Amino acid sequence: MMTNSKKEVFFENTLRLIYEKGFKATTMGDIAKNSNFEVPNVYNYIDSKEAFLETYIFNIFTEFNGYISDIIESTFSPREKLKYVISKHVQFTIQEPYQVALFVYDWRNLSEPKLSEFKVLRKEYLSRVESIIEEGINEEQFRRMNLEVATYLVFSSLRWLFSLTIAKEGKVNSIELEKQITDYIFGGIDKRD
């Protein structure tokens, strides 16, 4: 059986603390107390809570951008591509709900120039998913609709999943959840005869 390193436990505990207390309300003292450290010891793991936030948010983007490139460049149909986007979001959220919570709630706490960089990356990512939906409309797999609205509806259907995973303490059947979310999204986007 694998055990988490002290550093991994520190990061997991800090993510959980920030989720429970809120990023702005969490101090370095809180982070130290939560890990049974003196405040100076926290700096062995992170330079600041802002650096912690940046690292996690941009790591998530790296993960998402890696798989979206593979999905878009695949030979799959737009319908299959969108299913893979949904699947990746569901699976990542179930595996890392506190990271996703940080990403969803706290990106606004990034300092410049990282805040502007985040907004550009987010816009690019949404645009790439929007291109899948547009391709599906053009190929008559999806019904005609406003692309921006459709894209935001897909993501609003996914963004709350971390809270379900946290509330159920990780005891979520990922296959069932993915199917339910996929069926729900495709119930609204699929072309109807």
N, C-alpha and C positions, 0 to 999 in steps of 0.2 A: 504494500500500500504506500502511495506517495504522500509525503507530507509537504505542506506549503512552507516555504522559507519564511524567515522572520520578516523579510522585506515584503513578500506577497501578502502576508497576514496584515502588516501595517497598511498597505494600500487598500486591501479589502475593508478593513475597519474604518479607514478614513473615508472611503466612498460611502459606506453605510452611515457614518456620522454626518457627512455633508447632506445626504439625502434626508435624514431625520431632522437635522437642525436648520438646514439651508446654507448655501454657500456664504452669503454675506454675513450671517450670524455666527458662523464657525470661525473661531480664532485659532492661531497656532497653539495657544495654551490649551484649547479644547482638544485639538488633535493630539497633543502630548499627553494630556490626562487620559484620553481614550485608549492610548497605547501603553499606559503606565511608564511614560518617559518623562524626563525633564525636558523643558522646551528646547534647550540647545541640542539635545539628541535627535529631535525631529529633523534638524537640518542635515543629518547624515543621510536622510532619505529624500527630502525635497528641499528645494531652495526657498520656496514660498508656496502659499496655497494657490496663488495665481499661476505659478509654474506648473503646479499639480493639475490645475484645470486645463491649461493649454495642452499639456502632454496628453491627457485623456481625450480631449475633444479632437485633437489632430490625429491621434492614433486611430480613433473610430473612423475618421474620414479616410485615412489611409486604407483601412480594412474595406470600407464601402466602395471606394474608388477602384480598388483592385478587382473586386468581383463585378462591378458594373461594367468595367471595360471588357472583361471576359464574356459577360452576358451579351452586350451589344455587338461584339465582334463574332458571336456564334452564328451558326446557320439556322438556329431555331426560329420558329414563327414568333410574331409579336406576342401572341397569347402565351406561348411557352416562356418567352423572355420575361414577361411581367410576372408569371408564376414564380420564376427563379428569384426575381427581385423580392417578392413577398416572402418567399421561403428563407432567403438570406436574412432579411430583417427579423423574421420571427425567431429563427434559430439563434442569431446573435443576441437578441433581446432576452431569450430564455437563459442563455449561457452567462450573459453579463448585464443583468438588469440594473445594477447600480451605476455602471458606466453609461448605459443608455439614459438613465434618469438625469445624470449630470449633463449629458449632451442635450437633452430635451429642455431642461429647466435653466441651466446655468450658462449657456453660451453668451448671453447678454452681459455677463460679468467679465468677459475677456476685455483686456485693455488694448488700446490701439498700439501697433498696427495689426495685432492679431484679430481683433474684432472685424475689421474690414476684410482681412484675408479669409476669415471664416465665412463671411457673407458671400464672397465671390465663389468659394468652394461649394457652399450650399446651393447657390444659384446654378452653378454648372452641373451639380449632381441632379437637381430637380429637372433641369433642362434635358439631361440625358434620359431620365425616366419618361419625361414628356415626349421625347422623340420615339420611344417604344410605343406609347399610346397613339401617337400620330400615325406611325407605321401601321398599327392595328386598325385604325380608322380607314386609312387609305386602302388597306387590303380587305376591308369590310369584315374584319373579325370583331371589331368593336363598333358600337353605335356612334353616330355623329354627336359630338358634344364639345363644349369649350375645353380646350386642352389644359389650360391652367387650372380650371375648376376640377377637372378629372384627376390631375396629378395631385392636387392638394387633398382631394377626397381619399385617394389611395393612402397617402401618408397620414392623414388624420385617423384613418382606420387602424394604423399600425403604431402610432406614437404612444398610446396609453398602455400597451402590452406590458411594459416594465412594471407598472403598478400591480397588475394581476399576478405577475410572477413573484413579486416581492410579498404581496399579501398571502399568497399560497405557499410561501417559503420554498419556492423552486419546485413544488410538487405539481407541475403542469405537464400534461401529456402533449408534447411538442407536435406530434403528428396530428392529433385531433385538433389542436388549436390552429395549426397551419391550414388544415382543410377547412375549418369553419371560417377563418378570415378570408381565405382564397375564394370560397363559395360566396361569401358576402360581397366581396369586391367585384367578382365577376358577375354576380347577379345584377349589378348596376351598370357594368361597363360592356358586357357582351352584347353583340348585335342580336336583336330579336327578329324572328321572321314574321 
